Amino acid sequence: MNSASDQIRRWREHPVTMVRELFEVEPDLWQQEALEAFPNCPRLAMKACAGPGKTALLAWLGWNFLLTRPHPYIACTSITGQNLYANLWTELARWYDRSPLLKKAFTKTGNKIYNNDAEATWKLEARTWARDANAEQIGNALAGVHADYVMWLLDESGDYPDAIMPTCEGIFAGSPKEAHIVQAGNPTRRGGPLYSAWRNINKLWHLIEITADPDSPSRTPRVSVEHARAMISQYGRDNPWVKVKIFGEFPDTDFNALISEDEVRAAFARSYREYDIENSPKVLGVDVAQMGDDQSVIFRRQGLQGFKSIKHRNINSIQGAGIVSREWQTHGIDACFVDATGGFGAGWLDQLGVLGFAPTGVHFSSDAIKKERYFNKRAEMYFEAADWIKRGGALHESEELLQGLVNTTYSIRKDRLLLEPKEDVKAKIGYSPDDTDAFILTFAFPVSPKSRGAGRGRHTFEYDPFAGAGLNSAVSDSYDPFR
């Protein structure tokens, strides 16, 4: 039988053998290629479709380097701290829990894994950086990773800013004995570290491409052919999300952010008094839960004021219609729009009709009013909502609403604006953007208000220096949406 040192040497030279023997799994063909290439590749980049097991591959390489090199220093990061801990850090823990050897030799904490005999010098650390950080701030957050055996693991690198890679490249300074940068991600934009690696102008990177193309003989087996064909049929082969998520290809044009976090947080800081909005229409948006972990959400908006949403899980159509009817009566609602996509809201619509109300069903995939500008109704509603925020809309603070808005991107298809699929937003933020869907439903169609008298144009923040002064047009910031 081989000694422990012989086994470590074999695993160091052939990481695929370590995965088979230590974790008792058989890697996919593309994973085998990456594992075998790793020992002799200082720079390894994987451009992937969605769901092929790239995060598992990063975790295997992290454990291989940590177990088979003396006193290594490994740092890992992702597009956000939340994404890092939900994905790569969780994947590292998954394989740690499967191996008695790893649990005996290492300790895992919330942001660090270390050798029990050398905590300070034999470690793998989680590193994060602020989403709005500039190049200098990113450098400061990620700097200081140096050792004789050193490595960066970069998960979801397709969305990284360009400033990340110069800092990570710093591990090659000082002539370490062995240094690696391993990055993997979806090719979401034509820029950043993954795109630069794929251009490979200096031939520094070993490149591996992973596709879920149902017609490719080298496709990953972890994405079903049925799902891939359904996406292609629904959106078309030239759709940017199909290119990214199914084919693992860079889109023809970059995705764009719908709205910034600062703009949404500014809406959280604003508020309007009742007499400011009394002449504006009152609207309900109702998003009906489609899956067991989703919520049914009721969102109320009057003019430039959005109110705290009402959320329920596991309620039937009779209960849901009862809650909506109560809100309708209490607030004198002018219009109510219910998500009818996929038929999940049909029961709510029927029950509201029985109760004497006339809601409007909205299909997110239906034609937009402005068909020449928007690809479908969903895109139109999102853009109308974003424009409302930018014009001075006020929202009740909600982290779920914020994440749904700032993580939804768009592209242009045949000269019309198109949003990324809801499933992709859910994958990014870890839950269905139900709050956001209920909010944007309040912009489904134009609504005329009932006669409630003339309103006076004023909006306030937490402090309004003009309050009580009788100045109808006074506002507490430089923007007056009523002007």
N, C-alpha and C positions, 0 to 999 in steps of 0.2 A: 504494500500500500504506500502511496506517495506521502511524504511528510507534509506538514502544514505549509512549510515554506515553498515546497514544490507546487502545492495547490495554488497558493497565492501568486506564484510566478506564472502558472498557466492562465489563471484568471486575468492577470495583468496583460499578458500578451494576447489573450483571446477572450474578450469580455462576453461574447456570446456563450462561451462555455460556462462562465460564472452564472449567467441568467438561467441557463438550463439546470445547472447543478444546485445553485443556491436557492432559486425561487421556484424551480420545478415547472417552468413554463417554456413553450416553444415560441420564440419570436417570429413575427411575420418576416417575409423575405426582405422587405426594405429595412426593417429593424436589424436583421442580421447584417445587411450591408453596412449600416451605420455603426454597429457595434464592432465589426471587424476593422473598419476604416479608422476608428477613433485613436488607437495607440500611436499611429503614425501621422495624424492630422492635427496640427495645431489649431486649425480653423475648420469647423464643420457646420454647415448650414443645411437645414431641411425646410423646403417650401412645400406646404401640405394643404390638402383639402381639409374639411372639417371631420373630426372623429376617427383618424386612423391609428391613434395610440402614440402620438408624438410626445405627450407629457410622460407617459410610462417610459419611453426611451430615454428622455432626459433624466428621469429618476434612476434608471438602471446605470447610466453612465456616472451619475453622481455617487452612487454607492460603490461602483467599481473603483473609481478614483480614490474615494475615501478609505476603502478597505485595502487597496493594493499598493498605495504609495506611502512613504514615511512622512509623517507630519505635513499633510497637505492642507492647503487653505482653499476652500471652495466657496464662492458666493453665487447666489441665485437671485433672480429678480423676474418681474413680469410687468405688464402694462399698468397695473395698479396693485396696491397692497392687497386689496380684497381678492383680486384675481389670483395673485401669487398664493395666498393661503388656502383659497378654495380649490386650487388645481395642483400646481407642482408640489407645494408643501404637503398637501393631502396625499398625493401620489407617493412621495418619499415615505410618509408614515405607513402607507398601505404595505409597501414592501419590507419596511422595518418590522412590522408586526408579523410578517410571514416567515421571518428568519430568526431562529434561536441564536445563531452566531452573531448577527447584527445587534440583537437586544443584549447580548452578553458583553459585547465589546464597546457599544456606544450608548450614549444617553441622548434622548430627543426632548427638547423643550419647545416653547412656543415659537422661537425664532432662531434656534441653534441646535445643531447636532454635533456632538464632540466625543472623542475617544476618552474612555474612562480613566486612562492613565496619562493623558496629556491634553487637558481641556483647553488650554490657552493656545496650543500650537497645532492641534490635529482636529480640524473642524470644518463644518459646512454652515454658512450663515445665510439667513434671509435678508435681503436688502431692498428697500423701497425708496421711491422718490415721488415728490408731489407732481400731480398731473399738470399743473400750471407752472412748474419750475422752469427757469431759464437754464442755459447751458452751464453757467457757473454753479448754480444750485444743484443741478444734476451731478456735476463733477464732484462736488463736496459730499453729496449723499452716497456716492458709489466708490469714492476713492479709498485708498489704503489697503487694497487686496494685493499682498506681496508675500511670496514664500518661494522656496526652492521648487516645490511642486504646487502649482496653482491653477485654478480653473474658474471660468465664468459659465454659468448655465443661464441662458436667456430664453424664457418662455414667452410665447405670443409676440415675437420680435417684429412681426409685420406691421404692428401699430406703433413702434417706438419712434421717438424723435431722433434726428441725426446726432444729437449731442451725446447719446448713450455710448456709441462705439468708441470714440476717442478715449473715453475714460476706461473702458474695459480693455482696450489695447495696451493700457499702461502695465498690464501684467507681464508683457514681454520685455519691459525695461529691466535692466539689472541682471540680465543673463541667467534666468532661472534654469534649473535642470530640466524641467518639463512644464510647459504651459499650454492651456487649451482654452478656446472660446467655442462653445457649442450653442447654436441658436436654432430655434424652430418656431414656425408660426404660419398663419394663413397669409397669403400674399394680398393683403387688403389695400395697399396703396403703392403707387409708383414713386417711392421715396423711402428714406429710413434705412436702417442696417440690413434688413433682409433683402430689399431691392438692390442695395449697393453690392451685397455679397453675390447676388444672382447675376449682376452685370459682370462681376469677377474680372475687372479690367487687368488687375495685376496677377491673376491666376493664383491667388492666395488661398482660396476656399475650396474645400471638397464639398460638392453640391449633391444633394439627394432630393428628388422630386417624388411626391406622393400624390396619387390621383384616385378619385372615386369614379372616374369615367366608366360607365357601364360597358362600354365597348373596348376598353383597354385590357389587354392580357395581363398587364402588370398592376391592375387596380388593387387597392386595399380591400381585403375581405371584411373589414370592420364596418363598412358602410353598405347597406343592402342595395342590391341592384334595383329593387322596386322603388326605394326612396329616391335614388339618383334619377331614375327615369321619370318619376313623378315631378321632381323639381324642374327637370329639363322641359317636360311637357307643359307645366304650369307657367314657367317664366321665360322659356326659350334659351337656346344655347348661347346666345350673345348677351344674356342678362349678366350684369357684373357680379351679382351674388352667386349665380350658377358657376361662373368662371372661377370665383374664389373658393366657394364652399364645396363644389363638386369636382371641378377639373383641377383645382389647385394652381390656377393661373392668375397672373396679375391682371386686374381689370384694364380696359382700354383707357379709362379716365379714372381719376381719383374719386373716392367717396368724400363727402363733405359733411361737416357737422351741421345739424339742423339749427341748433342754438347753443350758446355758451353757458357754462355753469354760472358765470358772473351775472348774466342777464336773467337767469331763473332766480338766483338768490336776490337780485334787486326786486323782483316781483314779490318775493317773500317779505321783503322789508316794507312794501307799500300797503296801504289800506285806504278805503273810501268810506265816508260816512253815508248813512242811509239817504240823506237828502241829496248827496252827490249823484246817486245812481237811480233815484226814484222814477225817473222817466225812461229807464232802460228796460229792455225785455228780460224776463226771467226764464231761464232755460235749465232743463235737466238733461244730463248725459248718463246713460245706464249701460255699463259693460257687464254682461252676464257671464259668469264663470263657465269655462269650457272644459277644464280638467280638474281633477280632484284637489290639486294643490293651488288652484287659482281662486281668486276672490271675486264675488260680485260687488261692483262698486257703483254708487250713485253720486254724481258730482253736480253741484248746483252753481250756476253763474248768473249774475245780473250785471249786464254792461261790462265795465272794467273791473268788477269784483268777483273773484272766485272764492268759494267757501269750503270749509272742511268737508271732505268726502265722507260718505257712510259706507262701511264695508261689512260684508257678511260672507261666511263660508257655509257650504252645505245647506243651503236653503232651496226650497222648491219654488215653482213658478207662482203658486198661490201666495206663499209668504213674501216673495219678492215683489209681486204686484201690490200687495197690501202696504209694504213699506214705501213704494213709489207713490201710491195714491195718497198716503198720509202727507208726504212731502209736497205733493202737487196741491193739495187742499190748504195746507198750512201756509204756503208761501205764494199762492196765487200764480202758479206757473203758466207761462204763455205757450211753451212748447216743450215736448219731451222726446228725445231721440234715443232709441234702444238699438244696441248692436244686434243685428239679425244675421250676421255672418255665420254660415254653417248650420243655421236653424236653432241654435242654442237659446236665442231670445224669443222664439216663437211662442212659447208658453206664457212668458211674461206679457207679450203683446196681446195675446188672446184674453188673459185674465184681466188686464187693464181695460180692454174693451167691454168685458162683462160688467165691470164696475162703473162703466159710463164714461171712461176717459178715451181720448183719441191720440195715442202716441204714434210716432213715426218710426218704422223699422229702417235701419241703415245697413246696407251691405258694403263692407269696406272695399271690396273688389269691384264695385259698380263704377259706372262712369262718373267723373267729376263734373261739376257744373261748368267749370272752365276746362273743357276737354283739351283745348289747344295747349294748355300749360301743365296740367297734372295728369299723370299716368292713370290714376284711379282716385276713388273717393278718399281712401285712407291718406294718400299723399296730400290731397287738397285740405283735408281737415287738419293735419299736422302743421302744414304751412300757415293756414289761417290762425291756428293757435299760437304758433311762434311769432307771427306778426302782431298778434294781440298783446303778447308779452312785451314786445319791443315798443309798442305804442303806449305802454303805461299800465298794462294789466296787473292786477294784484292777486296774489295767491296765498292761501294758507300754507304754512311751511310743511313740507312733506318730503322726506328723503326718497321715498319710493317714486313720487312724481318727478323729482329732480333727476334721478337716475334714468328713468324711462325717456325723459326728454333729451338729456345731453348725450345719451348713448345710442340714439337713433340717427343714422346717417342717410344721406341721399346721394343719388347720382343722376345723370341725365341719359335718358334712353329715347332715341328718335325725337330729340328736341323737347321732351317732356320730363318733368321732375318725377322721380321714382324713389320710394323709400326701400330700405333693406327689409327683408322679411321679419315679421314679429318674432319668429322662432329664434332668429339670430340675436335679436335684442335680449330675449329671455336668457339665451346662453351666456351673453356677456355679463348681465347683471345678477343672474342667479335666480330670478323669479319672473313671472309674467308681468308685463307692464300694464296691469289692470287699471291703476290710478290714472295713468296717462291716457289710456283709451277712453275712459269715462270722461275725462276733461276735454279731449279733442272732439268727442261726440257733440258737445255743446255748440260746435261750429259747423254742424252737418249742413244746415240750410239757413238762409236769412230768416229772421224772426221779427215780427212787428209787435211792439208792446201794447198792452191794454192802456187805456187812458188813466194815468195816475198823477196828473198835474205836472207842472214844470219843475225840472230838477235844476240844481245850481252846481256849476262846474267847479268843484274843489276836490282834491284828493290829499290824503295826509300820510305821513309816516308815523312812527311811534311818537314823535313830537312835531306839532304843527304850530309854528310861531304866529300864524294868522288865525288860529282858532278863536272864534268869538268876536273877531274884529269886524264882521259884516262885510268882508271883501270877497265877493262872489267868485272872482277869477283868481284869487291867490292860491299858490301851490307851494309846497315845501321843497321842491327841487326845480331844476331849470327846465324841465319838460312839462308842458301842459297839454294833455291829450284832448282837452275840450276846446282848444284854441281853433 
